[in-house]
Structure formats: structure tokens, C-alpha cells
């Protein structure tokens, strides 16, 4: 991977997606794989809002990956 100063938007998307996949893999080891598919959109929206609040409160940019994963789950339920 090139230095962050020379990265393109596509490079950042690839890097972010790898982080998303890693977090999902960790969750699979803790919980039922694809368990989010058993949740309705309202519940997933609440979990997304909770993660957004954690991101705002903690300032930990790694929380952005959790936010993105919940957004992905909501998006995937509509596909």
C-alpha cells in the first residue's frame, strides 16, 4: 500500500472495506454469523444511531467502521 499522502479515494475505500470485513469477522467469532439479518430495519437503525453516538462521544475513528457496517446491513436488507 502506498503512503497515505498518495492514496486515492479508491485506495481509501479499499482500506476502509478491509477494516469493515475485519470487524465483521470478529463479530462472527462472537455471535451468530449473519445474525443482523434476523433484525428489522427499525432495530438496525437504532443500533446505527447508537454507534454514531459512540463515534461522536469517543472521537475514536474506529467507531466509524461500526457505523459503516450497520449502514451496510440496513442497505443490504433492502436488496
N, C-alpha and C positions, 0 to 999 in steps of 0.2 A: 504494500500500500504506500502511496506517495505521502509526502508531508501534508499536513492539514492546510497549509497555506496554498498548496497547489491543487487541492481537491475541487472537483466539480460538484454540482448538485447531485448528479447521478452517483458519484462516489459516496456522498453523504447518505443518500438513500440506501445504497448497498450496505454501508456500515451500520446504519440505524436498523435495517431489516435483520442483520445478523444479531444485533442486540435483542431485538424483539423475539427472534427464534430461540435465542439462548434462554430468555426469561420464560418462554412458553415451555421449553424443555424442562426447566427447573420445576415449573408448576406441575408438569405431567408426573414428575417423580414424587410430588407431594399429594396430588389429588387425582381424581379420575380424569384420564385423558379426554379431551373434548367435553368436559363437564359443562362448559359455558353454553353448549348447545341445548342444554336442558333448561336454561334460564330464558325468561321472556325479555322482550326489549326494555320494558319498564325497569326490571331488576338490573339489567346491564347498564342502563342509563344512570341508575343510582350508583352503581359501582364505579362508573366512569367519573361521575361528579365527585365521589369520594377520593379517587386518585388525583383528580385535578386539584382538590383542596390540599391533599398531601404535597403535591408539587409546589403549590403556592406557599404553604406554610414552611416546608423544609428547605426549599430552594435547591433541593437535590435534583440535578438534571436527570438522574437515572429514573426518577419517577415519571419522566416524560415517556419512557418506554412502556410503563404500565398504562399510561393514558392512551398511548397509541394502540396497545393490544386490545384494550376494551373498545376503542373506536372500531378496530378491525372486526371484533366479534359482532358488534352491532351491525356493521356493514355486511358481514357475511351472512347473518340471519336473513337478510333481505334478498340474497342472491339465489 
